Amino acid sequence: MAEINEAELMDALRECYDPEIPVNIVDLGLVYGLDINNEAGNVDVSMTLTAMGCPMAGEVMSEVEMRVLQVENVKSCKVELTFDPPWSPDRMTEDAKWELGMM
């Protein structure tokens, strides 16, 4: 069975950016979880957005799916958008806060 490397998935997700904030979605804390099924080659991504009514939600979700599908051994990807718990700046990494001048 071919394994999907979680670190490679996270690196791929770091290539996805919020369209209004110049920081990747991982460092922004928008990725809530990954569910990897190595047998089927499936990856489910649970994520949120910085704002519930984001008009770019579809584009962000499409980019996440595209990037995940580029990772070795991934055959399918499903992106689930959730707002529970709601996103807050507390979820951001120190690097993201520094990049945005919040430190």
KADADA-V875610 format. One record per backbone hydrogen bond with DSSP energy under -0.5 kcal/mol. CO is the residue of the C=O (numbers start at 1). NH is the residue of the N-H. If there is no record, write none. Layout:
BEGIN
CO,NH ; CO,NH
END
This chain:
BEGIN
3,5 ; 4,6 ; 5,9 ; 6,10 ; 7,11 ; 8,12 ; 9,13 ; 10,14 ; 12,15 ; 13,16 ; 13,25 ; 16,25 ; 18,21 ; 21,23 ; 23,18 ; 24,28 ; 25,30 ; 25,31 ; 26,29 ; 27,93 ; 30,32 ; 30,48 ; 33,46 ; 34,36 ; 35,37 ; 35,44 ; 36,38 ; 37,41 ; 37,42 ; 41,75 ; 41,76 ; 42,37 ; 43,78 ; 44,35 ; 44,46 ; 45,47 ; 45,80 ; 46,32 ; 46,33 ; 47,82 ; 51,54 ; 54,57 ; 56,60 ; 57,61 ; 58,62 ; 59,63 ; 60,64 ; 61,65 ; 62,66 ; 63,67 ; 64,68 ; 65,69 ; 66,70 ; 67,70 ; 68,71 ; 71,74 ; 73,75 ; 76,43 ; 78,45 ; 78,80 ; 79,81 ; 80,47 ; 88,91 ; 89,92 ; 93,97 ; 94,98 ; 95,99 ; 96,100 ; 97,102 ; 98,101
END
